Amino acid sequence: MGEFLSVIEWQDLSGQQLLHRFPEEGSANVQFGSQLVVEHTQTAIFFKDGKALDVFPPGRHTLSTKNIPLVTTALSLPFKFKSPFRVVVYFVNTKVFPDLKWGTRSPVLLKDSEFDLIRLRAHGKYAIRVRDCKLVLETLVGSMGLLDTSQICDYLASIIIEKLTQVLGKTLDSILGLPSIFSDLSAGVADLARPVFARYGLALQNAIIESISPPPAVAERIDDRSGMRALGDLDSYVKLSVADAIRNLPASDGGALPVSLGLGLAAGRILGSALDQGSQGPQGTQPQGIAEKLRELKLCLDNGLITTEQYEGKRQQLLDQL
């Protein structure tokens, strides 16, 4: 039968454990008269066959048939039975857990009005407390088999991410407007997730979005657009690109121009002359020259010097000169 336990208790030195199984494996030999010690932020629950039985609040409790009637019934013990019995006890931490992390392990696919379909990564934190200890054990432990805090937190984080995807799908027009709606998104996610958490005996205090980031290629496009807005027009942006290319040239006495510099100069030539309003009318433009400028403009688009919208606008201006 093994050694009898006279005291059953658990101290969470880390302060990070949502619940603890005692013993961690198998069951413990306990006899009537043993002491059950429950800390001030804990609730202790006797557990058998996936069901939560007798519940004990904080304090020191002497085990008897009076205070574990459900265990007594489950084990079919006669009144005043003195022999030891085998039990599993769960200690549930009832404090607030304020800094639990969540994050997308793989990008979330969403439709964006500016960039079409994009993949976003996000992370943040959330806070919970246990509202119904028996319900936590019967659902997360008994029904789902989640035995430790890390498993439970991973599952709860997946709920947050699911609700974030729903909120973004309904409210997000473009990631360009994300910074201004972070607090509204966080509140929306919390509102959707709270009823789900409640089904597991948990109260969701808050769900905070700390960052939402696009793929590097989209981030580059956003930086380019910001730079163009700061400079005021595309011509200034191209001039800046050319200047950057010149600064980054390797120190040498000869050789061909780098591709980036050549394209920058081509874009500058197109924007500075062929597309300059009023510099030359349709009658003075040769079709061969227009075709060459169209090719150069397409190269600038392909190499990220201009956006699709700007390409279409300048392309139409060229075509209007034919």
KAHUVEN-V57914 format. One record per pair of residues at least 6 apart in sequence whose ideal C-beta (glycine too) atoms are under 8 Angstrom apart, sorted by sequence separation. I is the first residue (numbers start at 1). J is the second residue. D is the distance in Angstrom with one decimal. If there is no record, write none. Layout:
{{I & J & D} {I & J & D}}
//
This chain:
{{22 & 28 & 6.8} {38 & 44 & 4.6} {46 & 52 & 7.7} {47 & 53 & 6.6} {61 & 67 & 6.2} {111 & 117 & 5.8} {112 & 118 & 4.8} {130 & 136 & 5.6} {140 & 146 & 4.8} {141 & 147 & 6.6} {146 & 152 & 4.9} {172 & 178 & 7.3} {197 & 203 & 6.8} {198 & 204 & 7.9} {213 & 219 & 7.2} {228 & 234 & 6.3} {231 & 237 & 5.3} {273 & 279 & 6.3} {274 & 280 & 7.7} {300 & 306 & 5.1} {301 & 307 & 7.8} {45 & 52 & 5.0} {46 & 53 & 4.4} {65 & 72 & 4.9} {110 & 117 & 7.2} {197 & 204 & 4.3} {301 & 308 & 6.8} {12 & 20 & 6.9} {36 & 44 & 6.0} {45 & 53 & 7.1} {46 & 54 & 4.7} {77 & 85 & 6.7} {109 & 117 & 6.2} {110 & 118 & 6.2} {214 & 222 & 7.2} {228 & 236 & 7.9} {257 & 265 & 7.7} {306 & 314 & 7.5} {45 & 54 & 7.2} {109 & 118 & 7.6} {110 & 119 & 7.8} {146 & 155 & 6.1} {172 & 181 & 7.9} {194 & 203 & 7.8} {228 & 237 & 4.6} {231 & 240 & 6.4} {249 & 258 & 6.8} {297 & 306 & 7.6} {10 & 20 & 4.9} {45 & 55 & 5.1} {75 & 85 & 5.5} {109 & 119 & 5.5} {110 & 120 & 6.0} {171 & 181 & 7.0} {194 & 204 & 4.8} {227 & 237 & 6.3} {301 & 311 & 4.3} {44 & 55 & 7.4} {45 & 56 & 7.3} {56 & 67 & 7.6} {108 & 119 & 6.7} {144 & 155 & 7.5} {193 & 204 & 5.6} {274 & 285 & 7.8} {300 & 311 & 7.5} {10 & 22 & 5.8} {43 & 55 & 6.4} {44 & 56 & 4.3} {65 & 77 & 7.0} {107 & 119 & 3.4} {108 & 120 & 5.2} {140 & 152 & 5.6} {249 & 261 & 7.1} {43 & 56 & 6.9} {54 & 67 & 6.9} {107 & 120 & 6.0} {108 & 121 & 7.5} {171 & 184 & 7.4} {224 & 237 & 7.7} {227 & 240 & 7.3} {245 & 258 & 6.3} {298 & 311 & 7.4} {8 & 22 & 6.2} {43 & 57 & 6.2} {54 & 68 & 4.5} {65 & 79 & 6.2} {71 & 85 & 7.6} {107 & 121 & 5.3} {108 & 122 & 7.1} {171 & 185 & 7.0} {190 & 204 & 6.2} {193 & 207 & 5.9} {297 & 311 & 6.2} {43 & 58 & 7.6} {53 & 68 & 7.5} {54 & 69 & 6.9} {65 & 80 & 7.0} {140 & 155 & 7.5} {245 & 260 & 4.7} {246 & 261 & 6.6} {274 & 289 & 7.4} {42 & 58 & 6.2} {54 & 70 & 4.9} {65 & 81 & 7.4} {71 & 87 & 6.6} {104 & 120 & 7.6} {190 & 206 & 5.8} {245 & 261 & 3.9} {274 & 290 & 7.8} {41 & 58 & 7.6} {53 & 70 & 3.9} {54 & 71 & 5.5} {104 & 121 & 5.0} {168 & 185 & 7.1} {171 & 188 & 6.9} {190 & 207 & 4.3} {297 & 314 & 5.9} {38 & 56 & 5.4} {40 & 58 & 4.7} {53 & 71 & 5.3} {103 & 121 & 7.6} {104 & 122 & 5.3} {167 & 185 & 5.7} {189 & 207 & 4.8} {297 & 315 & 6.1} {38 & 57 & 6.6} {39 & 58 & 6.3} {103 & 122 & 7.0} {104 & 123 & 7.0} {241 & 260 & 7.6} {242 & 261 & 6.7} {245 & 264 & 5.3} {274 & 293 & 4.8} {8 & 28 & 7.1} {36 & 56 & 5.9} {38 & 58 & 4.9} {103 & 123 & 3.5} {186 & 206 & 7.4} {189 & 209 & 7.0} {38 & 59 & 5.9} {53 & 74 & 6.2} {102 & 123 & 6.6} {103 & 124 & 7.5} {164 & 185 & 7.3} {167 & 188 & 4.2} {186 & 207 & 6.1} {294 & 315 & 6.4} {297 & 318 & 7.2} {8 & 30 & 6.9} {38 & 60 & 7.8} {46 & 68 & 6.2} {101 & 123 & 7.1} {102 & 124 & 5.9} {167 & 189 & 5.4} {186 & 208 & 5.3} {242 & 264 & 3.8} {5 & 28 & 5.4} {37 & 60 & 5.4} {38 & 61 & 7.1} {48 & 71 & 7.3} {101 & 124 & 7.7} {102 & 125 & 6.9} {186 & 209 & 4.9} {241 & 264 & 4.7} {242 & 265 & 6.1} {270 & 293 & 5.2} {5 & 29 & 6.3} {36 & 60 & 7.4} {37 & 61 & 7.8} {46 & 70 & 7.2} {101 & 125 & 5.5} {102 & 126 & 6.0} {185 & 209 & 5.5} {294 & 318 & 5.7} {4 & 29 & 5.1} {5 & 30 & 5.5} {35 & 60 & 6.1} {36 & 61 & 4.4} {46 & 71 & 5.0} {49 & 74 & 7.8} {100 & 125 & 6.1} {163 & 188 & 7.9} {164 & 189 & 5.1} {167 & 192 & 6.8} {293 & 318 & 5.8} {3 & 29 & 6.8} {4 & 30 & 7.0} {8 & 34 & 6.5} {35 & 61 & 7.1} {36 & 62 & 7.8} {48 & 74 & 5.4} {99 & 125 & 5.5} {100 & 126 & 5.3} {163 & 189 & 4.8} {166 & 192 & 6.3} {238 & 264 & 6.2} {241 & 267 & 7.4} {242 & 268 & 5.7} {270 & 296 & 5.7} {2 & 29 & 5.1} {4 & 31 & 5.4} {7 & 34 & 6.8} {8 & 35 & 7.1} {9 & 36 & 7.4} {12 & 39 & 7.8} {35 & 62 & 6.1} {36 & 63 & 6.0} {100 & 127 & 6.8} {182 & 209 & 5.6} {269 & 296 & 7.5} {270 & 297 & 5.7} {1 & 29 & 5.5} {6 & 34 & 5.3} {7 & 35 & 4.8} {8 & 36 & 4.9} {9 & 37 & 3.8} {11 & 39 & 6.8} {34 & 62 & 7.6} {35 & 63 & 7.5} {99 & 127 & 7.2} {100 & 128 & 6.7} {128 & 156 & 7.1} {290 & 318 & 5.3} {5 & 34 & 6.1} {6 & 35 & 6.5} {7 & 36 & 7.9} {8 & 37 & 7.0} {9 & 38 & 7.7} {10 & 39 & 7.7} {33 & 62 & 6.4} {34 & 63 & 5.0} {98 & 127 & 4.5} {160 & 189 & 6.4} {163 & 192 & 4.1} {238 & 267 & 4.5} {239 & 268 & 6.3} {267 & 296 & 7.2} {290 & 319 & 7.5} {4 & 34 & 7.6} {7 & 37 & 6.4} {9 & 39 & 7.8} {33 & 63 & 6.8} {97 & 127 & 6.3} {126 & 156 & 7.4} {163 & 193 & 4.7} {182 & 212 & 8.0} {238 & 268 & 5.0} {266 & 296 & 4.2} {267 & 297 & 7.5} {270 & 300 & 7.6} {32 & 63 & 5.7} {33 & 64 & 7.5} {96 & 127 & 6.1} {97 & 128 & 5.4} {126 & 157 & 7.8} {290 & 321 & 6.1} {10 & 42 & 7.4} {32 & 64 & 5.5} {96 & 128 & 7.4} {97 & 129 & 6.9} {290 & 322 & 5.8} {30 & 63 & 6.7} {32 & 65 & 7.0} {96 & 129 & 4.6} {160 & 193 & 5.8} {163 & 196 & 7.8} {235 & 268 & 7.6} {238 & 271 & 5.7} {263 & 296 & 7.9} {266 & 299 & 6.7} {267 & 300 & 4.3} {95 & 129 & 6.8} {126 & 160 & 5.9} {159 & 193 & 5.5} {178 & 212 & 5.7} {266 & 300 & 6.6} {94 & 129 & 6.7} {287 & 322 & 6.1} {8 & 44 & 7.7} {94 & 130 & 5.1} {124 & 160 & 7.6} {235 & 271 & 4.7} {263 & 299 & 5.7} {285 & 321 & 4.5} {93 & 130 & 7.1} {159 & 196 & 5.3} {175 & 212 & 7.2} {234 & 271 & 6.3} {235 & 272 & 6.6} {263 & 300 & 5.7} {285 & 322 & 7.2} {52 & 90 & 7.7} {92 & 130 & 5.6} {159 & 197 & 7.1} {267 & 305 & 5.2} {282 & 320 & 7.0} {48 & 87 & 7.5} {94 & 133 & 7.1} {122 & 161 & 7.6} {175 & 214 & 5.6} {267 & 306 & 6.8} {275 & 314 & 5.5} {282 & 321 & 4.7} {48 & 88 & 6.7} {263 & 303 & 5.3} {281 & 321 & 7.6} {282 & 322 & 6.9} {46 & 87 & 5.7} {47 & 88 & 4.8} {92 & 133 & 4.4} {156 & 197 & 7.1} {264 & 305 & 6.6} {280 & 321 & 7.5} {46 & 88 & 7.3} {47 & 89 & 6.9} {122 & 164 & 6.2} {263 & 305 & 6.0} {275 & 317 & 5.4} {46 & 89 & 5.7} {47 & 90 & 5.2} {175 & 218 & 7.4} {260 & 303 & 7.2} {271 & 314 & 7.4} {275 & 318 & 7.0} {45 & 89 & 7.0} {92 & 136 & 6.2} {163 & 207 & 7.7} {259 & 303 & 7.6} {270 & 314 & 7.1} {274 & 318 & 6.7} {44 & 89 & 5.7} {45 & 90 & 5.0} {92 & 137 & 7.2} {164 & 209 & 7.0} {44 & 90 & 7.2} {156 & 202 & 7.5} {176 & 222 & 6.8} {44 & 91 & 5.4} {45 & 92 & 6.6} {90 & 137 & 5.7} {160 & 207 & 5.4} {175 & 222 & 7.6} {274 & 321 & 7.9} {43 & 91 & 7.5} {44 & 92 & 7.7} {120 & 168 & 7.5} {32 & 81 & 7.5} {42 & 91 & 5.1} {43 & 92 & 4.9} {176 & 225 & 7.9} {32 & 82 & 6.3} {42 & 92 & 6.6} {31 & 82 & 7.1} {42 & 93 & 6.1} {43 & 94 & 5.7} {90 & 141 & 7.1} {31 & 83 & 7.2} {39 & 91 & 7.9} {41 & 93 & 5.9} {42 & 94 & 6.5} {101 & 153 & 7.9} {31 & 84 & 4.1} {36 & 89 & 7.4} {38 & 91 & 7.3} {41 & 94 & 5.6} {100 & 153 & 5.7} {108 & 161 & 7.5} {30 & 84 & 6.2} {31 & 85 & 7.3} {41 & 95 & 4.4} {102 & 156 & 7.7} {103 & 157 & 7.2} {29 & 84 & 4.9} {30 & 85 & 6.1} {102 & 157 & 3.7} {110 & 165 & 7.7} {120 & 175 & 7.0} {29 & 85 & 7.7} {30 & 86 & 7.4} {100 & 156 & 7.3} {101 & 157 & 7.3} {108 & 164 & 7.6} {29 & 86 & 6.1} {30 & 87 & 5.3} {100 & 157 & 7.6} {104 & 161 & 5.7} {108 & 165 & 5.3} {118 & 175 & 6.8} {28 & 86 & 6.7} {102 & 160 & 4.6} {103 & 161 & 7.9} {110 & 168 & 5.6} {111 & 169 & 7.9} {27 & 86 & 4.1} {28 & 87 & 5.9} {102 & 161 & 6.4} {110 & 169 & 6.4} {115 & 174 & 7.3} {27 & 87 & 6.0} {28 & 88 & 7.3} {108 & 168 & 7.4} {112 & 172 & 7.4} {113 & 173 & 5.1} {114 & 174 & 4.3} {115 & 175 & 7.2} {139 & 199 & 7.0} {140 & 200 & 5.5} {27 & 88 & 5.2} {28 & 89 & 7.5} {112 & 173 & 7.8} {113 & 174 & 4.8} {114 & 175 & 7.5} {139 & 200 & 4.8} {140 & 201 & 7.9} {110 & 172 & 6.4} {112 & 174 & 5.2} {114 & 176 & 5.9} {124 & 186 & 7.5} {139 & 201 & 6.6} {238 & 300 & 7.9} {112 & 175 & 5.9} {126 & 190 & 8.0} {136 & 200 & 6.2} {241 & 305 & 5.8} {23 & 88 & 7.5} {135 & 200 & 6.7} {136 & 201 & 4.0} {22 & 88 & 7.2} {135 & 201 & 3.1} {136 & 202 & 6.7} {21 & 88 & 6.6} {22 & 89 & 4.6} {131 & 198 & 7.3} {134 & 201 & 7.2} {238 & 305 & 6.4} {21 & 89 & 7.9} {22 & 90 & 7.2} {133 & 201 & 6.8} {237 & 305 & 8.0} {238 & 306 & 7.7} {21 & 90 & 5.8} {22 & 91 & 6.5} {128 & 197 & 6.7} {132 & 201 & 3.6} {20 & 90 & 7.0} {131 & 201 & 5.7} {19 & 90 & 5.7} {20 & 91 & 4.7} {130 & 201 & 6.3} {131 & 202 & 6.3} {19 & 91 & 6.5} {130 & 202 & 6.2} {131 & 203 & 4.4} {234 & 306 & 6.4} {19 & 92 & 4.8} {20 & 93 & 8.0} {129 & 202 & 7.3} {130 & 203 & 7.7} {18 & 92 & 7.3} {19 & 93 & 6.5} {128 & 202 & 5.1} {129 & 203 & 5.2} {18 & 93 & 5.6} {128 & 203 & 6.5} {17 & 93 & 6.0} {128 & 204 & 5.7} {129 & 205 & 6.7} {234 & 310 & 5.6} {127 & 204 & 7.5} {128 & 205 & 6.3} {55 & 133 & 6.5} {126 & 204 & 6.6} {127 & 205 & 3.8} {12 & 91 & 8.0} {18 & 97 & 6.8} {55 & 134 & 6.3} {126 & 205 & 7.6} {127 & 206 & 5.2} {4 & 84 & 5.4} {126 & 206 & 6.4} {224 & 304 & 7.0} {8 & 89 & 5.8} {10 & 91 & 4.4} {12 & 93 & 6.2} {16 & 97 & 7.8} {52 & 133 & 7.4} {126 & 207 & 4.4} {52 & 134 & 4.0} {126 & 208 & 6.8} {225 & 307 & 7.1} {1 & 84 & 6.5} {124 & 207 & 6.9} {125 & 208 & 5.4} {221 & 304 & 7.8} {224 & 307 & 7.2} {124 & 208 & 4.8} {220 & 304 & 7.2} {52 & 137 & 4.5} {124 & 209 & 4.5} {125 & 210 & 6.8} {52 & 138 & 5.4} {124 & 210 & 4.3} {221 & 307 & 7.3} {43 & 130 & 7.7} {51 & 138 & 6.6} {122 & 209 & 6.3} {123 & 210 & 5.9} {124 & 211 & 7.4} {45 & 133 & 5.8} {50 & 138 & 7.2} {123 & 211 & 6.0} {45 & 134 & 6.4} {122 & 211 & 6.6} {43 & 133 & 4.5} {47 & 137 & 6.2} {52 & 142 & 7.4} {122 & 212 & 4.4} {50 & 141 & 7.9} {51 & 142 & 6.5} {121 & 212 & 7.4} {122 & 213 & 7.4} {45 & 137 & 6.0} {50 & 142 & 3.7} {120 & 212 & 5.5} {121 & 213 & 5.2} {50 & 143 & 7.2} {120 & 213 & 6.8} {47 & 141 & 7.7} {120 & 214 & 5.9} {47 & 142 & 7.8} {119 & 214 & 7.5} {118 & 214 & 5.7} {119 & 215 & 5.7} {118 & 215 & 6.9} {115 & 214 & 7.7} {118 & 218 & 5.6} {115 & 218 & 5.5} {102 & 207 & 7.7} {115 & 221 & 6.9} {98 & 205 & 7.4} {107 & 215 & 7.2} {96 & 205 & 6.5} {18 & 130 & 7.4} {19 & 136 & 7.1} {19 & 137 & 7.6} {19 & 141 & 7.5} {21 & 147 & 6.8} {19 & 149 & 6.9} {18 & 149 & 4.5} {17 & 149 & 5.2} {16 & 149 & 6.8} {19 & 152 & 7.8} {18 & 152 & 5.9} {18 & 153 & 7.5}}
//
